[in-house]
Amino acid sequence: MEQKTIIILGGGTGGLVASHELKKKTKELARIMVIDKNDMHIYAPSFLWLMLGQRQAHKIQKPLSSLNRKGIEFINDEVVKIEPERKLVRTKNANFHYDYLIIALGAELAPEKVPGLTEAGYDLYELEGVERLREDLKNFAGGKVAIIIASLPFKCPAAPYEAAFLLDEYFQKKDIRAKTEISIFTPEALPMPAAGPENGRILRALLESRNIKFNPEVRLLTVDPNKKELLFEGNKTAQFDFLIFVPSHQGPKVIRESGLGNESGWIPVDAKTLKTKYDNVFALGDVAVIILSSGKPLSKAGVFAHYEAEVVSENIAAEVRNAVADKKYNGRAYCFLELGYGRAGFAGGNFYAEPVPVVRMKRPGRVWHLGKVLFEKYWLWKWF
Ligand SMILES: Cc1cc2nc3c(=O)[nH]c(=O)nc-3n(C[C@H](O)[C@H](O)[C@H](O)COP(=O)(O)OP(=O)(O)OC[C@H]3O[C@@H](n4cnc5c(N)ncnc54)[C@H](O)[C@@H]3O)c2cc1C
């Protein structure tokens, strides 16, 4: 059989799973390549512990070059153009032809969309931002802490809430909680809307029980770093002493410029097969957009990228082997929610259920926190 070339763009969550699954299932029948502009894979869920000094940056990242010893070719380069009609990917330094293409380029962070934000605060979603945050947090002696979600959609809908719970514990232990106000500002009506209103209300009550102020449906326009002031739509303002933000997200530049995506750069895909409108081109994870029967888009999270990558790999491998490619993603997913004090929540269910997702939250406990920690260890061991 003629060897096929399968190119995976992105060595993040989806790219790692897809490349390993494909290698395992196609063996010598396919040449598998991963292209990423970064030479390191960074495990983002650990940012929350990094923020508190409970992790070190070098321990939560691994070199993508280690894929080479597993027979997966890693190319450290930036993808600048995708030409599906010619089955061609252009990087800064070379051109690559493919038989199958998996786009797993994630979401691009665009903090600059809100003037003043970067100057005034700490980016919870970038390694450098979290490292700065950790250092300055050590010297914080109390005041107004604002956690702001700049716009929707954003990946890992739980992360800013987890940050708030963990900070509550951190300030308690530093004995400055009584003089510290923690407030969340978000365009959402309730936390984690994709998990349904019932879970949103549970989470809001949990925030209130910890004296974390929840400010819903606010749209941030600008930040004044000198006055330490947030300005929202409708002329509302809020003051802060310490600002932590989730930046705006958009589709990667190469997708926005190639016309493969919608106006925001997200690639529409079939919910069950992750096929795009182009032959043999799949998109998965954060870069893909799937509209649920509720009319809302599927959330962006690593767990979706992971399961979607398994489906896509299985189907491509079946085609390569001339077998039937009939695997379908069923929308099942789960997530841990750090609550501090060694406890976490756990929500899981069917995000494709109709008419609305069916997602249940388990009683918070130590076991879920342990599960989250074990998953981190497993992830950084499994693929490297
Ligand atoms: C603080 C935080 C906590 C989180 N916690 C969780 C959690 O607990 N559970 C969960 O499920 N999810 C969590 N997430 C979300 C999760 O990390 C992402 O949803 C997931 O990584 C998406 O996977 P992906 O493969 O689509 O994209 P990514 O993992 O982002 O990978 C995209 C890759 O593409 C590369 N790339 C981009 N553009 C180019 C280009 N032009 N050329 C070459 N390479 C390029 C990038 O360098 C990157 O390596 C968290 C995220 C954050 C920030």
The ligand as an SDF file (V2000), in Angstrom:
LIG
                    3D

 53 58  0  0  0  0  0  0  0  0999 V2000
   -5.6380   28.3160   32.7020 C   0  0  0  0  0  0  0  0  0  0  0  0
   -6.2410   27.2480   31.8460 C   0  0  0  0  0  0  0  0  0  0  0  0
   -6.7840   26.1220   32.4440 C   0  0  0  0  0  0  0  0  0  0  0  0
   -7.3730   25.1350   31.6640 C   0  0  0  0  0  0  0  0  0  0  0  0
   -7.9040   24.0270   32.2780 N   0  0  0  0  0  0  0  0  0  0  0  0
   -8.5150   23.0760   31.5390 C   0  0  0  0  0  0  0  0  0  0  0  0
   -9.0860   21.9230   32.1650 C   0  0  0  0  0  0  0  0  0  0  0  0
   -9.0050   21.7460   33.3750 O   0  0  0  0  0  0  0  0  0  0  0  0
   -9.7370   21.0430   31.3640 N   0  0  0  0  0  0  0  0  0  0  0  0
   -9.8380   21.2060   30.0210 C   0  0  0  0  0  0  0  0  0  0  0  0
  -10.4360   20.3660   29.3440 O   0  0  0  0  0  0  0  0  0  0  0  0
   -9.2930   22.2830   29.3960 N   0  0  0  0  0  0  0  0  0  0  0  0
   -8.6350   23.2050   30.1160 C   0  0  0  0  0  0  0  0  0  0  0  0
   -8.0780   24.2980   29.5020 N   0  0  0  0  0  0  0  0  0  0  0  0
   -8.2920   24.5000   28.0670 C   0  0  0  0  0  0  0  0  0  0  0  0
   -7.3350   23.6810   27.2270 C   0  0  0  0  0  0  0  0  0  0  0  0
   -5.9960   23.9650   27.5580 O   0  0  0  0  0  0  0  0  0  0  0  0
   -7.5700   23.9790   25.7380 C   0  0  0  0  0  0  0  0  0  0  0  0
   -8.9450   23.9690   25.4790 O   0  0  0  0  0  0  0  0  0  0  0  0
   -6.8950   22.9300   24.8900 C   0  0  0  0  0  0  0  0  0  0  0  0
   -5.5080   22.9950   25.0520 O   0  0  0  0  0  0  0  0  0  0  0  0
   -7.2720   23.0620   23.4160 C   0  0  0  0  0  0  0  0  0  0  0  0
   -6.5570   22.1240   22.6690 O   0  0  0  0  0  0  0  0  0  0  0  0
   -6.2270   22.3890   21.1350 P   0  0  0  0  0  0  0  0  0  0  0  0
   -5.4420   21.2150   20.6910 O   0  0  0  0  0  0  0  0  0  0  0  0
   -7.4440   22.7610   20.4090 O   0  0  0  0  0  0  0  0  0  0  0  0
   -5.3100   23.7020   21.1340 O   0  0  0  0  0  0  0  0  0  0  0  0
   -3.9830   24.0110   21.9470 P   0  0  0  0  0  0  0  0  0  0  0  0
   -3.7470   23.0220   23.0180 O   0  0  0  0  0  0  0  0  0  0  0  0
   -4.0610   25.4430   22.3260 O   0  0  0  0  0  0  0  0  0  0  0  0
   -2.8310   23.8270   20.8540 O   0  0  0  0  0  0  0  0  0  0  0  0
   -2.7030   24.6520   19.7370 C   0  0  0  0  0  0  0  0  0  0  0  0
   -1.2690   24.5870   19.2620 C   0  0  0  0  0  0  0  0  0  0  0  0
   -1.1740   25.2010   17.9750 O   0  0  0  0  0  0  0  0  0  0  0  0
    0.0060   25.9480   17.9190 C   0  0  0  0  0  0  0  0  0  0  0  0
   -0.1490   26.9890   16.8960 N   0  0  0  0  0  0  0  0  0  0  0  0
   -1.0560   27.9790   16.8660 C   0  0  0  0  0  0  0  0  0  0  0  0
   -0.9280   28.6990   15.7380 N   0  0  0  0  0  0  0  0  0  0  0  0
    0.0960   28.1440   15.0440 C   0  0  0  0  0  0  0  0  0  0  0  0
    0.6880   28.4290   13.7660 C   0  0  0  0  0  0  0  0  0  0  0  0
    0.2680   29.4360   12.9900 N   0  0  0  0  0  0  0  0  0  0  0  0
    1.7080   27.6450   13.3570 N   0  0  0  0  0  0  0  0  0  0  0  0
    2.1500   26.6070   14.1410 C   0  0  0  0  0  0  0  0  0  0  0  0
    1.6240   26.3160   15.3290 N   0  0  0  0  0  0  0  0  0  0  0  0
    0.6010   27.0650   15.7770 C   0  0  0  0  0  0  0  0  0  0  0  0
    0.1970   26.4920   19.3110 C   0  0  0  0  0  0  0  0  0  0  0  0
    1.5520   26.8090   19.5550 O   0  0  0  0  0  0  0  0  0  0  0  0
   -0.3060   25.3270   20.1710 C   0  0  0  0  0  0  0  0  0  0  0  0
    0.7430   24.4660   20.5780 O   0  0  0  0  0  0  0  0  0  0  0  0
   -7.4270   25.2750   30.2630 C   0  0  0  0  0  0  0  0  0  0  0  0
   -6.8440   26.4040   29.6540 C   0  0  0  0  0  0  0  0  0  0  0  0
   -6.2510   27.3700   30.4330 C   0  0  0  0  0  0  0  0  0  0  0  0
   -5.6230   28.5750   29.7710 C   0  0  0  0  0  0  0  0  0  0  0  0
  1  2  1  0
  2  3  1  0
  2 52  2  0
  3  4  2  0
  4  5  1  0
  4 50  1  0
  5  6  2  0
  6  7  1  0
  6 13  1  0
  7  8  2  0
  7  9  1  0
  9 10  1  0
 10 11  2  0
 10 12  1  0
 12 13  2  0
 13 14  1  0
 14 15  1  0
 14 50  1  0
 15 16  1  0
 16 17  1  0
 16 18  1  0
 18 19  1  0
 18 20  1  0
 20 21  1  0
 20 22  1  0
 22 23  1  0
 23 24  1  0
 24 25  2  0
 24 26  1  0
 24 27  1  0
 27 28  1  0
 28 29  2  0
 28 30  1  0
 28 31  1  0
 31 32  1  0
 32 33  1  0
 33 34  1  0
 33 48  1  0
 34 35  1  0
 35 36  1  0
 35 46  1  0
 36 37  1  0
 36 45  1  0
 37 38  2  0
 38 39  1  0
 39 40  1  0
 39 45  2  0
 40 41  1  0
 40 42  2  0
 42 43  1  0
 43 44  2  0
 44 45  1  0
 46 47  1  0
 46 48  1  0
 48 49  1  0
 50 51  2  0
 51 52  1  0
 52 53  1  0
M  END
$$$$
